[in-house]
Amino acid sequence: MDFIKLKIENKIAVMTLSRGKVNALNEQLVAELNDSFRQLEENPEVKAVILTGQGSFFSFGFDIPEFYDYSPEDFTRYLQNFTRFYTYLFAFPKPVIAAINGHAVAGGCMLATMADYRIMASGKAKISLNEIAFGSTVFAGSVDILKFCVGAHSAELILESGKMFSPDDALGMGLLDEVVPENELLDRANAVATEYAAKASAAFTDIKALLRREIVSGYIAREPDAIARFVDIWYSPAVRANLKKIEIRS
């Protein structure tokens, strides 16, 4: 794995996004995430997973400069893979704790919403589904899963405003479950993961499926149309002009 660091200790797996300074999502990173989670699903020694990032970003979201020169067909392929992965992660049969070490933006925030429990480091980092700020839309699954996390009205405020939320504001909206000092983040995530890991695995898996299966079945048929609309908007002249201005500094 080039962009994933994985450590397993005391039945807890810690998966760290490690792609440059901002952990931007591209095809390879999404593929590595998918492969890593599938390996952990099959490992009977792993009872819970912590997903975190290196540096000051959990994830910037999509690597927009890399995708800028993609053809619509190639970008559609990536979006299909990304949405398939987040559906898999949302339904992952073991507990997933997001230890949000820094900024979690757009696609990075989507990843965090797939977790069973979200803890963010206090400080200056922001969390946001800010696609509307540069003229983009979102996906059927990302909307339904956000509503599952925060409720319909808060989801509307988050998506339509595109606001960058502080950890405390995100906590108040239900986007986070806890906010802790940065130096306590991984210790607290490990404590939560340990609590989850101690639960009866078969019962946890079944309860999680009962809670989440209906959400997935509700959006899965709508996702292809949502991806098609996403691509149409993404390649519109106004959005292309906005995307061209976005830089990622390594």
N, C-alpha and C positions, 0 to 999 in steps of 0.2 A: 504494500500500500504506500503510495507516494504522499497522500494528503490526509491520512488517518493515523492517529496514534492510538493504540489499544493496549490497555493494561487490565488484567484480571487478578483480583485478590479477594479472598474471603467471600467468594461467590458473587462479587460485584464487579461488573465490567465498566471501566471508564473509557469512553470513546471521545477523543479530542480531535476536533477539526483543526488541521494544521496546513493551511494553504495561504502562504504569504501573510501580510499584515491584517487582512480583512476577512479571510476565509470565504471568499466569493465562490458561489456555486457555479460550476461548469459541468459538462457531461462526465468527465472523469471523476470528479468528487462525488456526484450523485451516484455513479456506478459503484464507487468504493463504499459509500454509505450503505447502499443496498446489499452489497456482498458481505460487509461486516455484520450488519444486523442479521442476515440469514445465517451466518456462521454462529452467532451468539444464540439465535433461536434453537439451533440444533445442538448446542453444547449443554449437556445436562448439569454441568457444574455452575453455570451462570444462572442466577436467580433474579437479577435486576441489572439494569443498564443506566449509567449516567452519561448523558450527552453534553459536552461542553466545547469550548473553543480556546484557542491560544491567543494571547495578547489582549488588545482592547476591544476586539470584536468577537461576538458569538458567530455572527455571519452578516456580511453586507447584503446578502441576497444574491441575485443573479449577477454573473460577471458580464455586465452590460457591454463594456468595450469588446470582449471576446465574441459576444453574440451579435454585435452590430453588423458584421459582414456575413453572417449566416444567411443562407437563402431561406425563404419562408418554409420550404419543405424540411430543411435541416432543423430549423428552429422548432417546427411542429413536432418533429421526432423527439427533440430534447424535452419539450413540454409534456409530451405523452409519457416519457420515462420519469420525469419529475413528479407528475401527478400520480402515476402508478406507485412510485416510491412513497409519497406521503400518505397514500391510502394504506399501504402495507404498514408503515410506521404507526399510523393512527390505530390500526387493529393489531399491532404487535402483541403476541400473547404473554409477554413478560412485562413487568413494570419498567417504565422509562421515566427517568427524572431529568429534566432539562436544567442544567446548572449554567445559567446565562451570565457569562463572565463579563460581557461588554455589550456594545450595540448589537441589536437584533432587528434587522431592517428587512421589510418586504419578504422575500423568500426565506430569509433567515428567521423572521418572526413566524412564518408559516411552520417551519420545522419545530419551533418551540411549542406551538399550539397542539402539535400531535402528541406531546408527552402526557403522562398521567399526572405529573406534578412539576410545577415550574418555580424555580428559585432564581432570583436575580441579585447580582451584586449591587449594593447601593453606590451612589456617586453620580457622575456626569453621564453615564451611558443612557441611551434612549432605546425604546422598543416601539416598533411602528409597522403597520401595514400601509405604507405611504405611496402606493402605486399611483394613486390619483394625482399626486403632486407633480409627477412628470408625464401625466396624461394616459397612463396605462390602466388596465382593469385587472381583475383577479379571476379566480377559478370557482367553479361550482362547489367543489369540495372544500376549498379554503374558506368560503363563506359559511357553509353549513357547519364546518368544524369550529370556526370562530364563534358562531351562534351557540353551539354546544358548550363552549368554554365560558362565554361572558353573557349570554342572553341576546335576544334579538335587538333590543334598543341600543345596548352598548356596542354591539357589532356594527350597527348603522353609524354610530358616532365615530367609531374607529376608522371604518372604511371610507366614509364620505368626507371626513375631515382630512385624512392623511396626516394627522398630527403625530409628532414625535413625542411620546409619553415618557416622563420620568419614571423610575421604578416605583415610587410611591403612588403616583397617579395610576399607573398600570395595575398596581395592587388593589387600589380602590375600585377599579372597574372589573376586577376578576380575571384580568389577563395574566396575572401572576398569583401564586399561592403564598410566597414569602419573599421578603427582601432582607438581606443580611449584609454585614460588612464584607468587603471584597476578600479580606484575609480569612474569612470564615466560610466562604462559599462552598468549597469542595468538602470540607469537614461536615457541613450541614447536609449537603447533598448525599454524602456517604451515610450519614445517620438516617436520613429518610429512606434511602435505598435499602439499608439494612432492615428497617422496619417492614418495608414491602417484602423483602426477600424471606422474612420469617413467616409470612402468611402461607397458607396451603396453596400450592401452585395450581393444582387443577381447579380449585374453587375460584381463585383469582382470575384465571384464564376464562372460565365460563362467565363470571360476572362481568368482566370487561367486554366480552363478546356481546352479552345481552345489552349492555349499555351503549355500545358503539356500532353494532352491526346494522341497526336500523338507520343510523346516520349515513353510513356508507351506501346502503341500498337506496337511500333517498336521492343521492346525488350522482351515483355512478353512471346512470344512463344520460344525465345532462352534461357530463364532463366533456365529451367530444365537441359539442356545440360551443361550450364555454371556451375551450381551447381555440376553436376556429375564430371566435369573436376576438379573443386575446390577440391572436396573430394579425387579424385585420386591423385592429387598433394600433398594435405595435409597429406595423409597417406603414401607417398613415404618415403623410409628410410632417405634420405638426409634432407628432411623437418622435419621429426620427430625428427631427431637429433638436428636441430636448435630450434624447439619448446620446447624441453626438457630443454634447457638452459634459457628459459624465465621465470622470476619470477615476481610475483606481491606481493609487501610488503604491508600488511594491517596496 
